[in-house]
Amino acid sequence: MVYCLGVPNRRPEILELPPISRIISLPNAPLVTVITPNYNHGHYLQDTLVSVNRQTYRNLEHIVIDANSSDGSKEILEKSDGINWLSEPDKGVLDAFLKGLRMSKGKYVMLCQSSDMYIDPSWIQKCVEVLEREPEVSLVWGGLTTANQAGELIENRSWPKQDFRVPNGLDMFFYWVISSINLPETNYCIRREVLESCLSELDVPDDEYDSEEDINLLLQFRFHSKGFLSRYLPVTANFVRVHTDQRTQAWQGSGLFERKMAAYGAMHKKFRRQLIAQGRQEFRDSSGQVIQIHGRYKVLLNLVRQKAMFLKHGPI
């Protein structure tokens, strides 16, 4: 992993870069959509908006779905140029994300939570270059680090571990089967048609904050189980901010986080049992076409290889 673009105990350098003007009609440059759900995170929202604006990739639309915040978020959005936004009550992050997706036009889609931010100014550019060059890759992701409530980077809190050889493509699928790894929702870039395939026929719960379904876990389960492939880039793409009103902290306090993880774990174990029993897995390119079929021998061989990797190095 390349660690750069920030110093521990200081705010990221990207916040000091000058604003970038967007040109949405660049010829031959695919449009990228960044969707940011927000609810009463106005004290963090400005950093998020700046980190998207300072991206070197210019053919970009940023959509913010605000859940009728009462903390000044709407006033921040009204003063921000080059952002499409909507403010109305919603049912949670999944509902907000799907609203943003319906408003969007991008070939590639990203999710950036309103308390997090990108710290690599060329992160979106890097993602687009891979997706345009490698049609078998449907999702690109990178490393992340952690910041405190003030947005200051925390030392030695980066992930994946610096010495871990992150698997890619087919290897990542089998590593996921063994480990149930969750890719960081806060920085990955996914092809629109793949995202829509993974989120098809998805019912939004009436109250996401009392539901065992989780958009990130469900998306990743469907992504891997359908046989789509991912690519990891060894850069620190973004930070996740640790703060007092974090969703996961509230879920952990209520036991909801544990129920969400248990529901995901049950789905994952069921899929793994079926994969071993059937001994067959199809892999697809970004258009959904089957590019490889692994029979029983290859399935079991790859599971053994990735199990050995997991036992030797531990989780990513």
KOLNU-224506 format. One line per 10 residues: number of its first residue (from 0); their letters; for each residue x, y negated, z of N, C-alpha, C. Coordinates in steps of 0.001 Angstrom, whole numbers, plus 524288, in hexadecimal, padded with zeros to 5 digits. Each point is the difference from the previous one (the first is absolute). Layout:
N
NUM	a	X:Y:Z:X:Y:Z:X:Y:Z  ...
// end
This chain:
316
0	mvyclgvpnr	80345:8049D:80000:7FCBB:7FB63:80000:80371:7FB25:80000  7FE86:7FC1B:7FD01:802C3:7FB04:7FFE6:7FD58:7FC56:803E0  802CB:7FE5B:803FD:7FDE4:7FC65:803D7:80205:7FA87:7FECA  7FC7F:7FC72:7FEF9:801AB:7FAC8:7FE74:7FB7A:7FC3A:800B9  800D4:7FB28:7FE74:7FBE9:7FC13:7FFA5:7FDAC:7FE93:80545  802E8:800F1:80431:7FE17:7FE87:8051D:80407:80137:80431  7FFF7:7FCEF:80422:803A0:800AD:80452:7FCCC:80135:804DB  8018A:803F4:80317:7FD1B:80125:804CD:7FF6C:7FB2D:8036A  7FB65:7FF8D:8025C:7FEAD:7FBB3:80386:7FF3B:7FACB:7FD29  7FFA7:80045:7FAD8:7FECB:7FB53:7FCED:7FB9C:8013F:7FC35
10	rpeilelppi	7FD38:7FBF1:7FE3E:7FBDC:800C9:7FC32:80259:800FC:7FA96  7FD3E:802EE:7FC97:80238:80181:7FAF4:80176:7FB5E:7FC8E  80417:800B4:7FCF4:801FF:7FBD8:7FCA2:7FC2F:7FE83:7FBB2  7FC79:80386:7FE86:7FC53:7FEE2:7FBBC:7FC99:7FB45:8014C  7FF1E:7FF07:8050E:7FCBA:7FB9F:8019C:80294:7FABD:7FEE0  80524:80006:7FF02:802D8:7FB2E:7FEF0:8006F:7FED5:7FA29  7FE2B:8038C:7FCAF:8005F:7FF32:7FA5A:7FBE4:7FC18:7FE2D  8010E:7FD29:7FBBE:7FC31:7FC34:7FE02:7FB55:802AF:7FD81  7FB87:7FD57:7FFC6:7FB54:8024C:7FD90:800F0:80152:7FA47  7FD19:803EA:7FE14:8006A:801B2:7FA8F:7FAC2:7FF2B:7FD58
20	sriislpnap	8000B:7FD95:7FB70:7FB39:7FF47:7FCFC:7FEB5:80505:7FD1F  7FB12:80184:80001:7FE4E:804CB:7FD6F:7FDFA:7FEDE:7FA85  8015B:80369:7FC61:7FDE0:7FFBC:7FAAE:7FD7C:80546:7FEFC  7FAD1:8002F:8000F:7FD3E:804FD:7FFF8:7FFD1:8027C:7FA90  8014F:7FD1B:7FBE7:7FF73:80211:7FABC:80547:8010C:7FD64  803D4:801A8:8030A:80512:8012F:7FDA6:7FF70:8047F:7FC1A  80210:7FF67:7FB3A:7FF80:80434:7FC22:8032D:804C6:8019A  7FD9A:8049C:7FF50:80298:8050F:800D3:8016B:80114:805B0  7FE49:7FCB5:80398:80111:800F0:80587:7FAE9:8019E:802A1  7FFA6:804C8:801F6:7FB15:801CE:80255:7FE92:7FCD6:804D4
30	lvtvitpnyn	7FB01:7FF20:800B3:7FE19:7FD24:80487:80015:80388:804CF  801EA:7FDE7:80454:80011:802BE:804FE:7FC44:7FD3F:803B5  7FCC3:80308:802AF:7FC64:7FDE2:803E1:801E9:80158:80579  80058:7FC17:80360:80100:800D1:8058A:7FB03:7FE9F:802F2  7FDF3:803B3:8030D:7FB2E:7FF34:802FC:8015B:7FF8D:805CD  7FE0A:7FBEB:8027D:800F3:7FF1A:8058F:7FAD4:7FF89:802ED  7FE78:803EF:802F7:7FB84:7FF65:80385:801AB:7FCBF:804C4  7FC70:7FCCC:801EE:80155:7FCAD:8047F:7FB45:7FF41:80381  800FB:80043:80512:7FC04:7FE81:803CD:802B1:7FD97:804BB  7FF5C:7FAE3:8008F:80219:7FD17:80475:805DB:800CE:800CE
40	hghylqdtlv	802E7:80038:7FBA3:805B2:8003A:80042:8025E:7FB0B:7FDB0  7FD52:7FBA1:800C7:801D8:7FB25:7FDBA:8056A:7FE78:801C8  8017F:80182:804C1:8052F:7FE98:80205:80457:80328:7FD66  7FEA3:8041A:7FD0C:803E3:802FC:7FD0E:7FF44:7FF66:7FA15  7FB56:7FE60:7FE67:7FE88:8001B:7FA7D:80395:7FCBE:7FC91  801CA:7FB87:801F1:8034D:7FC97:7FCCC:804FF:802C7:7FE63  8026F:802ED:80396:804BD:802F5:7FEAE:7FEE3:803EE:7FBA7  7FB85:802A3:80059:7FE94:803D9:7FC05:7FF5F:7FD6F:7FAAD  7FD3F:7FB95:7FFDD:7FF32:7FD3B:7FB10:80527:7FE3B:7FDA9  8037C:7FE03:80343:8051B:7FE37:7FE1B:8031B:80497:7FDD3
50	svnrqtyrnl	7FFED:80475:8029B:8032A:8046E:7FE44:7FE2F:8021D:7FAC1  7FAF2:7FF80:7FEDB:7FE0E:8019F:7FADE:8015E:7FBE8:7FBEE  7FF53:7FB0D:80162:80138:7FBC3:7FC57:805BC:7FFE7:7FE72  8037A:8015F:80388:805A0:7FFB4:7FEEB:8020A:804AD:7FCF7  7FC9C:80396:7FE75:801B1:8045D:7FCC9:801D2:7FE17:7FAA4  8044B:80226:7FE2A:80223:7FE58:7FAF8:7FCAA:801C6:7FB6B  7FCF0:80423:800C0:7FC7F:801CD:7FBD2:7FB84:7FC1A:7FF87  7FF3C:7FDE0:7FB58:7FC8B:7FB83:7FF4E:7FA78:80172:7FE60  7FF43:80473:7FD6E:7FACA:8015C:7FE17:7FD03:802D2:8045A  7FDF9:7FCE9:80394:7FE2F:80202:804F9:7FB0A:7FD2B:801A7
60	ehividanss	7FC25:802F2:801E6:7FB67:7FD9B:80268:7FFAC:801CF:805AC  7FEE2:7FC51:8036F:7FF8F:8012A:80591:7FA5E:7FF0A:8019D  7FD77:80422:801EB:7FA8B:7FFBD:801A1:7FFBC:800D2:805DF  7FDA6:7FC46:802C2:7FF5A:80064:805AA:7FA34:800A9:8012B  7FEAF:80426:802CE:7FA9A:800FC:8019D:7FFB1:7FF08:805E2  7FD8C:7FBB2:80154:7FF95:7FE63:80575:7FAAF:80190:8022C  7FFF3:80227:804B8:7FB2F:80207:80257:7FD3C:7FBCD:80336  7FF51:7FB59:7FDA2:7FD49:7FBB2:80299:802C7:7FE77:8050F  8051B:7FF38:7FF94:8032A:7FEB7:80496:7FE49:7FAD4:80277  80101:7FF92:80516:7FE91:7FB47:802E1:804BD:7FD4B:8025F
70	dgskeileks	804B0:8015B:7FE12:804D8:7FE11:80276:80310:7FC35:7FCA1  7FD9A:7FE01:7FBD3:802C9:7FC75:7FC89:80225:80291:7FB22  7FF25:80523:7FF51:801F7:802BA:7FB5A:7FDCB:7FDA5:7FB02  7FAEC:7FECD:80009:7FD94:7FDE3:7FB42:8024C:7FAB0:7FE8A  80153:7FCE4:803E7:80264:7FAF0:7FEEE:8056C:800AC:7FD92  802E6:803F3:801BE:8051E:8012A:7FDA3:7FF53:80192:7FA4E  7FC22:8034D:7FEE7:7FF17:801D0:7FAA7:7FE3D:7FB88:7FC7C  7FCD3:7FC7D:80214:7FE27:7FB8D:7FCDE:8047B:7FC81:7FE43  80424:7FFBA:80320:80478:7FCA2:7FEC8:80431:802C7:7FCC1  7FF47:80502:7FEF5:80401:80320:7FD44:7FECA:80042:7FA33
80	dginwlsepd	803E3:7FEE8:7FCD1:7FF5E:8002A:7FA51:8010B:8057F:7FDEC  7FD6A:80145:7FBB0:80129:804D2:7FD39:7FE17:804F1:8029E  7FC0C:7FF9D:8035E:7FDEE:80491:802BF:7FA2A:8007D:7FEDC  7FE44:804B8:7FEB8:7FA70:80113:7FFAC:7FE43:80214:8054F  7FBF1:7FDC9:80232:7FE6E:801C6:80525:7FA1C:7FFD8:800B4  7FE4F:8031D:803B6:7FA7B:8008E:80144:7FF97:80074:805E3  7FC29:7FD61:8025C:7FF48:80068:805A5:7FA4E:8014A:80126  7FF13:804A1:8021F:7FAD4:801C8:8017A:80098:804A9:803A9  7FC24:80132:80329:80075:80481:80387:800EE:8050B:7FCF6  8030D:80383:80237:800C6:80522:7FD95:8000A:8042D:80436
90	kgvldaflkg	800CB:804EE:7FE46:7FFC4:8047D:8038A:8055D:801D2:801C6  80418:7FD43:7FE55:80541:80197:80179:803B9:7FFA0:7FB69  804C6:80200:800B9:8041E:7FF7F:7FC0E:7FE91:802CE:7FAF2  7FDBB:804A5:8005B:7FE92:802E7:7FB4D:7FC03:7FCF3:7FCCE  7FBFD:7FDFC:80283:7FC09:7FCEE:7FD52:80275:7FB38:7FD71  80375:7FD4F:802E1:802A0:7FB5F:7FDDD:80368:80168:7FB58  802EE:8044B:80076:80378:80192:7FBBF:7FCE3:80147:7FB10  7FBA8:802C6:800A3:7FCD6:80165:7FB6F:7FD90:7FB23:7FD82  7FE8C:7FC21:8032F:7FE1B:7FB0D:7FDCE:8044B:7FD71:7FCB9  804C1:7FFEA:80224:8045E:7FDB5:7FD21:80128:802F2:7FB01
100	lrmskgkyvm	7FF9D:80526:8003A:80102:80331:7FB5E:7FC08:7FECC:7FBBA  7FB11:7FF42:80175:7FBFF:7FEB9:7FC1C:800F3:7FA9E:7FD93  80241:7FC6A:802E8:80133:7FAC8:7FDF6:804E5:7FFF5:7FCA5  80351:803E5:8008E:8053F:7FFDF:7FDBC:80015:80188:7FA44  8044A:7FE9A:7FD6C:800CE:80144:7FA7D:80547:802A4:7FF0D  80300:800F0:80419:80556:801D6:7FF51:80079:80593:7FE18  80415:800F6:7FCFF:80167:80548:7FE5A:8021C:8031B:8049C  802AC:7FD3E:80388:80222:80251:804C1:7FDC2:7FD24:804AF  7FF3A:802D6:80443:7FD5C:7FDD8:80493:80354:800F7:804DB  8001B:7FC1A:80382:802DF:80065:804E9:7FC8E:7FDFA:8046A
110	lcqssdmyid	800FA:801E9:804BB:7FD55:7FE38:804AF:80400:7FD82:80398  7FF09:7FB2A:80199:8036A:7FD5B:803BD:7FCA3:7FDEB:8046E  8006B:8025D:80498:7FCC3:7FE61:80466:8015A:7FA6A:801AE  7FC37:7FD5F:8026A:80095:7FA6C:8010C:803B5:7FEBA:8047E  801C2:803E8:802E9:803F6:7FEF3:80403:80568:801E5:7FE5C  8005A:8026C:7FB5A:804F6:801FE:7FE03:801DE:7FC8D:7FB89  804A7:80127:7FDE9:801EC:7FCE4:7FB9B:80465:802D8:7FD32  800AC:7FEAA:7FAFD:80477:801F3:7FD07:804D7:7FCED:801A4  80476:802A4:8004B:804D8:7FD2B:80132:803EA:80053:7FB84  7FF0D:80362:7FC35:80342:80038:7FB4E:7FD37:7FCEE:7FBB9
120	pswiqkcvev	80219:7FB87:7FE43:7FD42:7FCCD:7FC28:7FF7F:80286:7FAA0  80300:8040E:7FEF0:7FF95:802A3:7FAF0:7FD57:8054F:80080  7FD42:800EC:80454:7FDAE:80527:800DD:7FBFE:80168:7FBC9  7FC7C:7FC6C:7FEB9:7FC02:8013C:7FC17:8027F:800DD:7FAAB  803F2:7FCE1:7FEB9:802D9:800BB:7FB1C:80256:80578:7FFAC  80255:801D3:8043B:80256:8053B:8001E:7FBD9:80432:7FF16  7FB76:7FF53:8027B:7FBCB:803D7:7FF5F:7FE2C:8004A:7FA54  7FF2A:7FB78:7FDA0:7FE17:7FFD5:7FAA0:803E6:80281:7FC4C  804FB:7FEF8:800B9:803FD:80241:7FC8C:7FFC8:805F7:8000F  7FF50:80254:80495:7FFAC:805B3:80056:7FB02:801FF:7FD65
130	lerepevslv	7FB9A:7FDA3:80135:7FB03:801DC:7FDF1:7FF9E:7FF5B:7FA16  80260:7FBF0:7FDE8:80002:7FF44:7FA54:803B0:803CF:7FD50  80416:80196:802B4:80403:80354:7FDAE:7FED2:805D2:80090  7FD37:8017C:8041E:7FF46:80586:8014C:7FA30:8014E:80061  7FD95:801BB:7FBAD:7FA55:800FF:8000B:7FE58:80472:8039D  803A6:80357:80184:7FE98:80446:8038E:7FF92:7FE23:805AB  801EF:7FB47:80113:7FFC0:7FDD4:8054A:7FB03:7FCC0:8007E  7FCE2:8011C:80409:7FB13:7FD3A:800C5:80021:7FC28:80482  803EB:80067:8035A:80052:7FC9C:80498:805B5:7FF22:8015D  80159:7FB22:80146:8054D:7FEA0:801A8:7FFB0:7FDDF:8058F
140	wgglttanqa	8038E:801C6:80353:80016:7FE12:80563:80592:7FF14:801BF  80090:7FCFD:80430:80530:7FEBF:801F9:80029:80030:805E4  80480:7FE88:80220:800A8:80005:8059D:7FD6A:7FB4B:8028A  7FF49:80063:80509:7FDCA:7FBA4:802EF:80302:7FF40:80510  7FF47:7FB7D:80243:80235:7FEE9:8051C:7FBC2:7FD92:8035E  80159:7FE85:804BF:7FC27:7FE23:803C7:8017F:7FA88:801DC  7FC15:7FCD6:800FF:800D1:7FABD:80214:7FCAC:7FF44:804E2  801A5:7FC62:8034E:7FCE2:7FEDF:804A2:7FB9B:7FC36:7FE99  7FD26:7FE56:803EA:7FB71:7FCBD:7FF0B:8016D:7FAD3:7FD65  804B5:7FE17:800EC:801BE:7FB16:7FDA4:8021B:800B9:7FA7B
150	gelienrswp	80017:804DC:7FE0D:8020A:80100:7FAC9:805E0:8008B:7FFCD  80282:800EA:8047F:805AC:800C7:80037:80135:805CF:7FF8E  803A0:80156:7FC8A:80138:8057A:7FF03:8024E:80292:804DB  7FE5B:804E4:800F1:801D3:802F3:80488:8045B:803AB:7FE3C  80448:7FFF6:802BB:80496:80314:7FE81:7FEF2:805D4:80092  80228:8030F:7FC43:7FFBE:805B9:8002B:7FA68:8020F:80012  7FC87:7FD61:7FD31:7FA9F:801D5:7FFB8:7FE57:800F2:7FA58  803BC:80136:7FC9C:7FEC3:800E8:7FA81:7FE93:805B1:7FF14  7FCEB:800F1:7FBE2:7FE3A:8053F:7FE8D:7FFB3:8004A:7FA0F  8019D:8044C:7FD7C:8023E:804CC:8021B:80561:7FF2D:80289
160	kqdfrvpngl	801B4:80403:802BC:80520:7FFC0:8026C:80435:7FF4E:7FBD7  8040E:7FD15:80145:803ED:7FE77:7FC35:802C3:804AD:7FD8E  800BF:80426:802F6:802FB:80479:7FE08:7FC8A:80443:7FDBD  7FAE4:7FEFC:7FF5E:7FC78:8040B:7FE0D:7FFAD:7FFC6:7FA0C  8009C:8047B:7FD85:7FF6F:8004B:7FA4B:7FA3C:800CE:7FEC2  7FD64:7FBD6:7FE85:7FA5A:80031:7FF29:7FED3:80300:7FAFA  7FCA2:803F9:80035:7FEA6:802E5:7FB43:7FC8A:7FCC8:7FC61  80015:8013B:7FB03:7FCD8:7FD53:7FC17:7FD10:803E9:7FCA9  7FBF3:7FE0F:7FD54:7FD3E:80333:7FC3C:7FDE2:8050E:80242  8013E:80467:7FD5F:7FE25:80519:801C3:801E7:80141:8057D
170	dmffywviss	804D7:7FE7D:80139:80214:80111:80534:7FCD3:7FD3C:80431  7FE34:7FB37:7FEED:7FCE6:7FD2F:803DC:7FABE:802AF:800E1  7FDB9:80221:7FBD4:7FB14:802D2:800C5:800B3:80473:803E3  803FF:80328:7FF37:800C8:8047A:80375:801C3:7FE45:8056D  802D7:7FBAD:8004A:8016B:7FDF0:80522:7FB1A:7FE26:802E0  7FC5C:7FD9F:7FD17:7FB0B:7FE64:8025A:7FCF1:804BE:801F1  7FFEE:8042A:7FCFC:7FD36:804BB:8019F:80237:80206:80524  8052F:7FFCF:80090:80286:801FB:804B9:7FF4F:7FC43:8049A  8008F:7FAEB:7FF0B:80083:7FC43:8044E:7FB38:7FC94:800EA  7FC77:7FF9E:7FC29:7FB7A:7FC6F:80014:801AF:7FA4C:80080
180	inlpetnyci	8048E:7FEA7:7FDD3:8020E:7FAAA:80029:7FBFE:7FC1D:7FDDB  7FFD9:7FB5A:80255:7FCB4:7FBC6:7FE0B:80373:7FBBD:7FDB7  7FF42:7FEC1:7FB18:802F1:7FBC6:7FD91:7FDFC:7FAC1:8020F  80355:7FC0D:8003D:7FE62:7FAFE:80249:7FC14:7FD1D:7FC92  7FB36:7FF92:801E2:7FBE6:7FD60:7FD01:8014F:7FA57:7FEE2  80392:7FDD2:8030D:8010C:7FA64:7FFC8:8039F:7FE63:7FB9C  80218:803A4:7FCEF:80366:7FE35:7FBBB:7FF69:80304:7FAEF  7FD05:8044A:7FFEF:80018:802FF:7FB1E:7FCD8:7FD62:7FBB7  801AF:8011E:7FB36:7FD91:7FDF2:7FB40:7FE00:804AE:7FCEC  7FAF2:8000E:7FEC7:7FD8F:80490:7FDA1:7FD3A:7FE75:7FAF9
190	rrevlescls	7FFFD:8038B:7FC4F:7FD3B:7FF0B:7FB1A:7FA20:7FFB8:80109  7FD71:7FC52:7FD78:7FA79:7FF1A:80100:7FCAF:804DE:7FEFD  800F9:8029D:7FB96:7FCB5:80476:7FEAE:800B8:8047B:803DA  804B3:8007E:80224:80101:80407:803ED:7FD3F:7FE8C:80519  80063:7FB15:80181:7FD58:7FE2E:804B8:7FA24:800E9:7FF9F  7FDAD:7FEA2:7FB8F:7FA62:800B3:7FF5E:7FE85:805C1:80016  8035B:80356:7FDCF:7FF04:805A2:8003D:8000C:801F7:805A0  803A8:7FE09:80315:8007E:801D1:80569:7FBB8:7FDD9:80387  7FDBA:7FB89:7FE8C:7FBF7:7FD9D:80345:7FA83:800E0:7FDE1  7FF73:80338:7FBF4:7FADC:800E0:7FDAF:7FC6A:802D3:803DB
200	eldvpddeyd	7FAFD:7FEC0:7FF91:7FBF5:80275:80342:8013B:7FF7F:805D0  80211:7FB7E:80170:80165:7FF0D:80573:7FBD0:7FC99:80285  7FDC2:801E3:8043E:7FC07:7FD0F:802D4:802A2:7FCB0:80438  7FE93:7FB0B:8002C:8020C:7FC8E:8040F:7FCD0:800C7:804F9  8027F:80167:80459:7FD0D:800AB:804E1:7FD9C:7FADC:801C6  7FB85:80059:802AF:7FD5A:7FB45:801D9:80374:7FCDD:803B5  80325:802B3:8030D:80399:7FD60:8039C:80531:802D7:7FFCF  803BD:7FDC9:7FCFC:8050F:80299:7FF5C:802D9:8009E:8052E  7FEDD:7FC8B:803AC:802C2:8001B:804FE:7FDE0:80430:803AC  7FC20:802FE:7FE23:7FE0E:80473:802FD:7FFE5:804DE:7FC90
210	seedinlllq	802FE:7FFE6:7FBBB:80004:8044F:7FC43:80541:802CD:8000E  7FFDA:80515:7FF3A:804D2:80308:7FFD9:802AC:7FFB5:7FAAC  7FD57:7FDD0:7FC1B:80263:7FF5F:7FADB:803B6:7FB55:80019  8046A:80086:7FD5B:803DA:7FBD3:7FFA6:80186:7FF70:7FA4A  7FFC4:7FB3C:7FDF2:800E7:7FF37:7FA67:8055F:801EC:7FE54  80400:7FECC:80313:80547:8017D:7FE74:800B1:805E9:80025  7FE3C:80282:80430:80091:805AE:80075:7FCD7:802CE:7FBD4  7FB3A:7FE2F:7FF15:7FCB4:80285:7FC19:8023E:7FF4F:7FA8A  801DC:7FB48:7FEC7:80258:7FF07:7FADF:804BC:8037E:7FF26  80357:80063:803ED:804BD:80321:7FF57:7FEC0:805CF:7FFA0
220	frfhskgfls	7FC21:801D3:802EB:7FE7D:80578:7FF83:7FE2F:80126:7FA73  7FC9E:7FCB9:7FDF1:7FE03:800F0:7FAB9:80452:7FF66:7FBF0  80374:7FC31:800BB:80454:7FF2C:7FC5E:80353:804E6:7FF8E  801C9:80217:8045C:80367:80491:7FFEB:7FD13:804E6:7FE4B  7FB60:800D9:80213:7FD3E:804DA:7FED4:7FE4B:80050:7FA4C  7FF50:7FB7F:7FD75:7FEB3:7FFFA:7FA6C:804D3:800EB:7FC9A  804AF:7FFCE:80257:804BC:80111:7FD18:80284:7FB49:7FD75  7FEC3:7FB43:801C4:802B5:7FB5C:7FE13:8054F:7FF87:802AE  803AF:7FD58:7FD78:80567:7FFDE:801D6:801B3:7FA70:80168  80378:7FFA4:803D8:801C6:7FAEF:801E9:805E5:7FF69:7FF4F
230	rylpvtanfv	801C5:7FB26:80054:80592:7FEBD:7FFAE:8016D:7FC5A:80481  80411:80167:802F1:801F0:7FCC1:80444:80491:7FCAF:7FE13  7FFFF:7FAFD:8015D:8045B:7FC86:7FECD:802B9:7FE8E:8051B  8052C:80093:80042:802DA:7FF41:804EC:80120:7FA4C:8014A  7FBD3:7FD0F:800CD:80077:7FA98:801B4:7FC16:7FF1A:8046F  80118:7FC1B:80340:7FC4B:7FE7F:8040A:7FC33:7FC20:7FD90  7FB4B:801C4:7FEEB:7FC53:7FCDA:7FCFC:7FCE3:7FC2A:8034A  7FEC0:8016F:804D0:7FC63:7FCCB:8030C:800D0:800D7:805D1  7FD4B:7FCD7:8031B:7FFD1:80125:80592:7FA66:800C7:801C9  7FF80:80318:80418:7FB13:800A7:802D7:80088:7FD03:8051A
240	rvhtdqrtqa	7FC52:7FC9C:80118:80055:7FCBB:804A9:7FD57:802BA:804A3  802B8:8003C:80458:7FDC4:80213:804D3:7FD9E:7FB74:80302  7FAE9:80053:800FF:7FD63:7FBAE:802B9:7FB75:80212:80343  7FDE8:7FCA5:8033F:7FC48:801BB:803F8:7FAAD:80177:7FDCE  7FE83:7FDBD:7FB7C:7FAE4:80146:7FDD0:80071:80385:7FB33  803E0:80369:8000F:800DD:803AD:7FBBC:7FBBC:8042D:7FFFB  7FE35:80173:7FB50:7FBF3:8040C:7FF8E:8019B:80504:802B1  804C3:801D6:7FEDE:801A2:8051A:8020E:8005C:7FFF6:805F2  80177:7FB8B:8024D:80041:7FFBC:805B1:7FA8F:8005F:8025F  7FC3E:7FD6D:7FD7F:7FA9E:8005A:801E9:7FDEC:8058E:7FF6E
250	wqgsglferk	80150:8027F:7FB8E:7FE3C:80569:7FF2B:8026E:803B5:803F2  8050C:7FF27:80124:80291:80363:803C7:7FD99:7FF64:8056D  7FE80:7FB42:80154:7FDAB:7FF1D:80518:7FAB8:80295:8009A  7FD35:800A1:7FBA3:7FACA:80252:8002A:7FFF3:805CF:7FEBF  8047A:80219:7FE54:8003B:80578:7FE60:7FEAE:800CC:7FA49  7FE79:7FBC6:7FD41:7FE7B:8008D:7FA83:804A4:8017A:7FC9E  8049F:7FDE7:80130:804AD:80145:7FCF1:800FC:805E5:80019  7FF90:8024A:80490:800E4:8059E:80089:7FBEB:80318:7FCF1  7FB1D:7FE22:7FFFE:7FBE4:802C0:7FD13:800E3:7FF89:7FA25  801CC:7FB6E:7FE35:80134:7FF5D:7FA75:80468:803B1:7FE57
260	maaygamhkk	8042B:8003C:80325:80464:80362:7FEB0:7FE6E:805BF:80032  7FCA1:80169:803B6:7FE32:8056A:8005C:7FCBD:8017D:7FB3A  7FCAC:7FC66:7FE38:7FCD1:8010D:7FB60:80370:800AB:7FB2D  803F0:7FC93:7FF8A:803B0:8007A:7FB9E:80314:80515:80064  801CF:8014E:804B1:802F7:804D1:800C2:7FCDF:804D2:7FE8E  7FAF4:7FFF8:8012C:7FCB2:80478:7FEAE:7FF7F:80099:7FA12  7FF4B:7FB95:7FD3C:7FFC0:80030:7FA41:80516:80210:7FDC4  80456:7FE10:80218:80521:8017E:7FE05:80108:805CB:800D9  7FED8:80201:80492:800E9:8058F:80124:7FC9E:80379:7FC88  7FB29:7FE5B:7FF1A:7FC8F:80303:7FC95:80235:8003F:7FA77
270	frrqliaqgr	801FF:7FB91:7FE09:8024B:7FFED:7FAC8:804D7:8037D:7FFC3  80353:7FFC4:80403:804C3:80330:80004:7FEB0:805CB:7FFF7  7FC26:80194:80312:7FE67:80585:8000C:7FE04:801AA:7FAAA  7FCE5:7FCAE:7FD89:7FDE8:8014A:7FADA:80452:80054:7FBED  803D0:7FC69:8004C:8045A:80005:7FC4B:8031A:80511:80071  8011B:801A5:804BA:80303:804D2:800C6:7FCD1:804B8:7FE45  7FAF1:7FFFA:8011B:7FCB0:80474:7FE98:7FF52:80074:7FA1D  7FF35:7FB90:7FD68:7FF17:80012:7FA57:80509:80041:7FCE4  80442:7FDBB:80231:8050B:80029:7FD5B:80013:7FD1F:7FADD  7FD4A:7FB8E:7FFB9:7FFC4:7FD1E:7FB06:7FF25:7FA34:80125
280	qefrdssgqv	802F7:7FCA6:7FD55:7FF44:7FA5C:8008A:800F2:7FD5E:7FAC5  7FC5E:7FCA2:7FE71:80092:7FCE9:7FB41:80230:7FAA5:80165  80381:7FE06:7FCAD:80230:7FABF:800B0:7FE79:7FCA6:7FB51  7FECF:7FB10:80118:7FDB9:7FC9E:7FC03:80342:7FB14:7FF28  7FFBF:7FDF4:7FB2D:8026E:7FAF3:7FEFE:7FC1D:7FBB4:80152  8016D:7FB36:7FED7:7FCC2:7FB96:8018E:7FAB8:7FFD8:7FD39  7FF85:802A7:7FB96:7FAFD:80029:7FD39:7FC84:8046F:801DE  801FE:8032F:80394:7FD05:8046F:801F8:800F1:80504:7FD05  80358:7FFD0:7FBF6:80123:804B0:7FCF8:803B0:8039E:80300  7FEFA:80508:7FFAE:80355:803D0:802A8:80542:80047:7FD40
290	iqihgrykvl	80445:7FF40:802F5:80534:8001F:7FDB3:80312:804D5:801AD  7FE8B:8024B:8046E:8027A:804D2:801C7:7FC23:80329:8032A  80092:80524:7FFBA:7FCEE:80384:80349:803C9:803A3:802C2  7FFD6:7FFF9:80530:80350:80384:802FD:7FCDA:804BB:801C0  801E4:80498:7FEAB:7FD9B:804D4:801C9:801F9:8017F:80562  7FE93:804AD:801C5:80124:801A3:80550:805CE:7FFD0:80142  80361:801D8:7FC84:8058E:80041:80132:80239:7FA89:800F2  7FED8:7FC49:7FC6E:8021B:7FAB8:8008B:7FDB3:7FD35:804B8  7FAF9:800DB:80103:7FD8C:7FD98:80486:802B1:801B9:804FF  80095:80510:800AA:80253:801FC:804D3:805C5:7FE85:80068
300	lnlvrqkamf	802D4:8002A:7FB9F:80587:7FE9A:8000F:800BB:7FA55:801B6  7FCE0:7FC74:7FDC9:80082:7FA7D:8015E:7FE4A:7FEE9:80596  7FC24:802CD:801DB:7FE76:7FF58:80573:8045F:801A7:803AC  802A0:8043E:7FEB3:80461:801CC:8032E:80469:7FBFD:7FFF8  80140:7FDC3:7FB66:8042A:7FC23:7FF8D:7FED3:7FB34:80353  7FB3B:7FDF0:7FF91:7FEB3:7FB48:802DD:7FF59:80111:805D7  7FE71:804C1:80166:7FFCE:80162:80583:8057F:7FFFD:8024C  803BF:801FB:7FD09:80570:7FFED:801C6:801F7:7FA69:800A2  7FE95:7FC8D:7FC52:80178:7FA7F:8005B:7FDA9:7FD92:804F3  7FB1A:8011F:800FD:7FD60:7FDC0:8048C:8027C:801E4:80517
310	lkhgpi	80140:8050F:8003A:8025A:80226:804CA:80587:7FDED:800DE  802D9:7FF0E:7FBBC:8055F:7FE2C:8006E:80047:7FA4A:8019F  7FCBA:7FCBC:7FD9E:8007B:7FA5A:800C2:7FBAF:7FDA3:8036D  7FBDE:802F9:800F6:7FB93:7FDC8:802D6:7FCBA:7FCA5:7FC62  7FBF8:7FD71:8021A:7FCB8:7FCB1:7FCC3:802F9:7FB4B:7FDEF  7FE14:7FDC8:7FBAC:80278:7FB69:7FDAA:80042:7FB91:803FB
// end
